[in-house]
Amino acid sequence: MKIIKNRKPIFMVHKHHATKLHYDLRLEIGGKLKSFAMYELPIKPSEPVNAVQVPDHPFWYRHFEGVIPEGDYGAGPVMVWDKGLFSSFMKDHDGKAISLEESIKKGFMLLWLKGHKLNGGYILVRLSKKAKWLIIKMDDEYVIKGRKPANWQRSVKSNKTLDQILEHYSDKLKK
């Protein structure tokens, strides 16, 4: 992987219908995608979302959209639901920036997302050593009020719905 200095790290959200429909928030940290599975999206400041940190994914996985075949772990359709850049605004007591690696190790992250769908401030807090986290949307100008936008059912990569992805890639898996 070619490393570009002074570039903001990427984030992405996969919408994945495996055993259950869920979302996977993926954050580029240390050359890998740190991943957090959640059954709902953190879009309201008053409603923290439970998440479980799952194994890291390789950086190339940020492009994956398709169908994981039956018999494989996580079988089912996967869409690139959102993607963008993010930054951390964690600082120590002296005002020095805390690295993403140190922040995730400590179990507390303050992030600013700039994506197609998710934007603004988010707090991630580890609840236990067993990979349980809370993700909280900060109360900022990017809080979604009212109904969810129509584009929330579509991929930012292909503009397809999960059903369309399943149909498109299932035909290719059979050949």
Secondary structure, 3 states (H helix, E strand, C coil): CCCCCCCCCEEEEEEEECCCEEEEEEEEECCEEEEEEECCCCCCCCCCEEEEEEEEEEHHHHHCCEEECCCCCCCEEEEEEEEEEEEECCECCCCCECCHHHHHHHCEEEEEEEECCCEEEEEEEECCCCCEEEEEECCCCCCCCCCCCHHHHCCCCCCCCHHHHHHHHHHHHHC
